[in-house]
């Protein structure tokens, strides 16, 4: 009986050693899975951006890739060594790339949605006098690096936009590691394209808090498109900001514009000259006298009071 139990224990120990031997031993120089996922995500975005750069600016492709290394605190040698190890262990690489592809697909779907809104306009904003028409995320983390220094949007108008709408873009900024100087302060800007002209406004964000840009026009006609961006210049030291609580409110005008006929305000010179005689003042017509007496009650004759005697 004891021999049988001893054999069972030996079997358990051998199985444990076997499982331990099957586990992949990762060197300390290899980037962990979670960090490698973030690195590869930014790496592929940087490569895609580099492919759009013209040949005369091809040096920027290298800068895009280097900005990824700086962002994650690694070197090109660290990245290359890790990729060699992952290539030798395809199971680990597959798991990492599955998550990277999911994130890239979600990003691509969001971009395609914005393009569809701009070109085909498959969706319309909600009707109403005061509606939030913001279509992007409501929180962004900006670090000032080339891949992570800008938030931009383009919003086409639809049938629920009116000619005299007010657009108010509101963002709350939170500086996470000190306030930048005025030269490196984030820029917030919005532009509205009308049928007749364009309105712009830009401001610098110098401290944490909520900033708002409002644009409105009475006589520029139909709204064609709304654009905006937040640009965070490169910083001397590592500083990051959060932009959250983002909204883009659209307000319909509640008053009415009266179009005055300018021709009706013009005075006929012939009518004036006809009543004018040299050396004689122009007399008011009877109808004008009547109106004047109504407007000036002090010029009316006062009624006389009757005196009565008591008997």
ZITAHU-V343841 format. One record per pair of residues at least 6 apart in sequence whose C-alpha atoms are under 7 Angstrom apart, sorted by sequence separation. I is the first residue (numbers start at 0). GAP is how many residues later the second one is. If there is no record, write none. Layout:
I:GAP  I:GAP
This chain:
68:6  85:6  86:6  115:6  116:6  141:6  142:6  191:6  192:6  275:6  292:6  68:7  85:7  141:7  191:7  274:7  292:7  124:8  190:8  191:8  190:9  49:10  189:10  190:10  49:11  189:11  188:12  189:12  188:13  49:14  187:14  188:14  186:15  187:15  186:16  187:16  186:17  45:18  185:18  186:18  45:19  184:19  185:19  184:20  184:21  42:22  196:23  181:24  195:24  42:25  194:25  195:25  41:26  193:26  194:26  193:27  194:27  178:28  193:28  194:28  38:29  193:29  194:29  192:30  193:30  192:31  192:32  38:33  126:33  174:33  191:33  192:33  123:34  173:34  191:34  124:35  172:35  173:35  190:35  191:35  172:36  190:36  117:37  171:37  172:37  189:37  190:37  117:38  171:38  189:38  116:39  170:39  171:39  188:39  189:39  169:40  170:40  188:40  169:41  170:41  187:41  188:41  169:42  187:42  168:43  169:43  186:43  187:43  167:44  168:44  185:44  186:44  167:45  168:45  185:45  186:45  167:46  185:46  166:47  167:47  184:47  185:47  165:48  166:48  165:49  166:49  183:49  165:50  29:51  30:51  164:51  183:51  29:52  163:52  163:53  163:54  162:58  36:59  40:59  162:59  161:60  162:60  176:62  32:63  36:63  175:63  176:63  175:64  174:65  175:65  156:66  174:66  156:67  173:67  174:67  155:68  156:68  172:68  173:68  155:69  172:69  173:69  154:70  155:70  172:70  154:71  171:71  172:71  153:72  154:72  170:72  171:72  153:73  170:73  171:73  152:74  153:74  170:74  171:74  152:75  170:75  151:76  152:76  169:76  170:76  151:77  169:77  66:78  150:78  151:78  168:78  169:78  66:79  149:79  150:79  168:79  149:80  150:80  167:80  168:80  149:81  166:81  167:81  63:82  148:82  149:82  166:82  167:82  148:83  166:83  148:84  165:84  166:84  164:85  165:85  164:86  165:86  164:87  143:88  163:88  164:88  143:89  144:89  163:89  143:90  161:90  143:91  142:96  143:96  142:97  141:98  142:98  141:99  140:100  141:100  140:101  139:102  140:102  138:103  139:103  138:104  139:104  138:105  137:106  138:106  137:107  137:108  133:113  133:114  131:115  132:115  131:116  132:116  131:117  132:117  130:118  131:118  129:119  130:119  129:120  130:120  129:121  128:122  129:122  128:123
